[in-house]
């Protein structure tokens, strides 16, 4: 589903702008490069950028692997978002590739260390009980959404303020499909200022506490870092956010979602 520009009290007017339609879903599976080299899982950690809302993993992919993937992804049949987006969705100007690929999603989940970190890792150095882990991720975690999206933002491209939807799906497993839903967006950044990409930060806009006359909290900025994985809550608990305009170079992102049992 396209990301919605929901109307929310106190949200900037730009949040009510329109967004593009989804491109045609690809059916031919790319010959994805192997995930080599990868850092040891022991070198990775879950860190809160905003407690219970945004969690990052620095260096999930090495800069060498990111560079290899950027070269590969540039040859995929990317589709530029339409100039006239659908009413009610958020304005997005980028190039993208989208495919249902359960094997790639499983490979990303199991081989990159995400499975170990999400199911067993500490958050900010603190261990979680099973109940705390289920509360954080929204239920019993199954893995990553097979719907894989590749985004390229060139100079002048951006994703306006919006909210990400939660979606229901049938999660593939060796024993059959499992009713599931998505709870967190996953963004894996392949480029950054170190690779010549300027701008493109993901900016979140927390709301002021209810019944409070205090101004809204300051925006939370997730700067681009090569190989950084960023999870953020979506659906009912999603914060208003945007992908800032890229001013130099290219911003490459691999997008999926965390799935839990429904």
PETANOR-V693812 format. One record per residue. N is the residue number from 0. PSI is psi in whole degrees, -180 to 180 (none if undefined). D_FIRST is the distance of its C-alpha to the first C-alpha in Angstrom with 1 decimal. Layout:
N,PSI,D_FIRST  N,PSI,D_FIRST
This chain:
0,144,0.0  1,152,3.8  2,131,6.4  3,146,8.5  4,81,12.2  5,148,13.7  6,126,17.3  7,135,19.5  8,129,23.3  9,-7,24.7  10,145,21.6  11,155,22.5  12,-30,22.1  13,-20,19.9  14,-16,17.1  15,9,16.9  16,176,16.4  17,166,13.8  18,166,11.2  19,161,10.7  20,158,8.9  21,141,7.3  22,169,10.7  23,132,12.1  24,129,11.6  25,150,15.1  26,-28,17.5  27,119,20.6  28,126,20.7  29,157,22.1  30,77,25.4  31,138,24.2  32,154,27.2  33,153,28.6  34,77,28.0  35,135,31.4  36,152,32.9  37,150,31.2  38,156,32.8  39,141,34.3  40,-30,32.1  41,-18,35.1  42,-4,34.6  43,154,31.0  44,149,30.2  45,125,27.5  46,133,28.2  47,124,26.8  48,-33,25.9  49,120,25.3  50,130,26.5  51,8,23.9  52,-43,21.1  53,123,21.2  54,133,22.8  55,158,23.8  56,107,25.6  57,134,27.9  58,31,28.8  59,-40,26.6  60,146,27.1  61,159,30.3  62,-33,30.6  63,-45,32.0  64,-41,29.0  65,-44,26.7  66,-42,28.9  67,-42,28.9  68,-37,25.1  69,-44,24.9  70,-40,27.5  71,-47,25.7  72,-29,22.2  73,-18,23.8  74,0,24.8  75,158,21.4  76,78,20.1  77,146,17.9  78,128,16.1  79,136,16.7  80,146,14.1  81,151,15.4  82,-29,18.1  83,98,17.0  84,168,13.5  85,144,11.9  86,135,13.7  87,-6,12.4  88,172,10.0  89,144,11.7  90,126,14.0  91,130,13.4  92,100,16.3  93,-179,16.3  94,141,16.4  95,160,14.1  96,137,14.2  97,135,11.6  98,145,13.1  99,113,13.2  100,89,16.5  101,-33,17.8  102,-42,21.1  103,-43,19.9  104,-41,17.9  105,-39,21.1  106,-44,23.3  107,-40,21.5  108,-46,21.7  109,-41,25.3  110,-26,27.0  111,-2,25.9  112,-1,27.2  113,-41,23.9  114,-49,24.8  115,-41,28.3  116,-47,27.2  117,-41,24.5  118,-25,26.6  119,-14,30.0  120,154,30.1  121,159,31.6  122,121,29.7  123,34,31.9  124,2,34.7  125,129,34.6  126,153,34.1  127,141,31.8  128,164,32.9  129,-40,30.7  130,-42,29.8  131,-38,29.0  132,-44,26.7  133,-38,24.9  134,-41,24.6  135,-51,23.4  136,-7,20.6  137,15,19.7  138,-160,21.5  139,111,22.7  140,132,20.9  141,-33,20.2  142,-152,19.0  143,148,16.0  144,127,12.7  145,-16,13.7  146,102,10.5  147,131,12.4  148,135,11.6  149,127,14.7  150,136,15.1  151,122,18.4  152,115,19.5  153,177,22.9  154,128,25.4  155,-7,24.2  156,156,20.4  157,174,18.3  158,112,15.1  159,173,16.0  160,135,16.0  161,176,12.8  162,141,11.4  163,134,8.7  164,156,7.1  165,145,8.7  166,146,7.6  167,146,10.5  168,169,11.7  169,112,15.1  170,126,16.5  171,137,19.1  172,163,22.6  173,-24,26.1  174,5,26.9  175,174,23.9  176,141,20.3  177,127,19.8  178,128,17.5  179,169,15.5  180,158,12.9  181,144,11.7  182,-29,13.8  183,138,14.3  184,140,12.7  185,125,15.1  186,125,16.2  187,111,19.2  188,128,21.1  189,-12,23.3  190,168,25.2  191,-178,27.0  192,-29,30.1  193,-21,32.1  194,8,30.6  195,4,31.0  196,122,27.6  197,145,28.2  198,-161,25.8  199,9,22.1  200,149,22.5  201,121,19.6  202,129,21.0  203,145,20.2  204,92,21.8  205,150,23.1  206,154,24.2  207,148,27.8  208,146,29.1  209,146,29.2  210,27,32.5  211,139,33.4  212,1,34.8  213,150,34.2  214,158,32.1  215,149,28.6  216,162,28.9  217,148,28.8  218,151,25.6  219,123,24.9  220,124,24.7  221,102,23.5  222,152,25.5  223,137,24.7  224,125,26.7  225,124,26.9  226,3,25.7  227,133,24.3  228,134,21.5  229,123,19.8  230,137,18.0  231,144,16.8  232,145,15.8  233,-173,12.5  234,-139,11.5  235,-32,14.7  236,11,16.7  237,140,14.7  238,149,17.1  239,132,16.7  240,168,16.6  241,159,16.7  242,112,17.6  243,158,21.0  244,136,22.3  245,127,23.8  246,-20,27.5  247,147,28.9  248,-155,27.9  249,141,24.5  250,119,21.9  251,135,20.3  252,138,17.6  253,128,16.3  254,135,13.1  255,-163,12.3  256,152,12.2  257,133,15.1  258,138,15.1  259,159,17.7  260,137,19.3  261,none,18.1
